[in-house]
Amino acid sequence: MSSYITCLHKIKEHAETYPYVWASYIVVYSGFGLWMAYRWRKLRKTEDRVRGLQERLRKFVEAEESSSSVTAAEKVPASSEKSVK
């Protein structure tokens, strides 16, 4: 525990001695953090949009298949009757 306090004391002295260095660290790393948050949010929005489009496409395909299966079901008995005779 005392080594931890010593380390904190050294960091505090260094920050007081070189404030511009620490200010530049804060500016650079906070800017990097803001950029990462922006990209993360943009990625999440893109994923949500893709999920919505996939859902719309899935519903469209199901509607197409159901309409084509109804049409095929109407045609199948007529052709099956011919093959049975």
NORDAWO-V756986 format. One record per residue. OMEGA is omega as a letter, one per 30 degrees, with the letter a starting at -180 (* if undefined). Layout:
omega
OMEGA
OMEGA
//
This chain:
omega
a
l
l
l
l
l
l
l
l
l
l
l
a
l
l
a
a
a
a
l
a
l
l
l
a
a
a
a
l
l
l
l
l
l
l
l
l
a
l
l
l
l
l
l
l
l
l
l
l
l
l
l
l
l
l
l
l
l
l
l
l
l
l
a
a
l
l
l
l
l
l
l
l
a
a
a
l
a
l
l
l
a
l
a
*
//
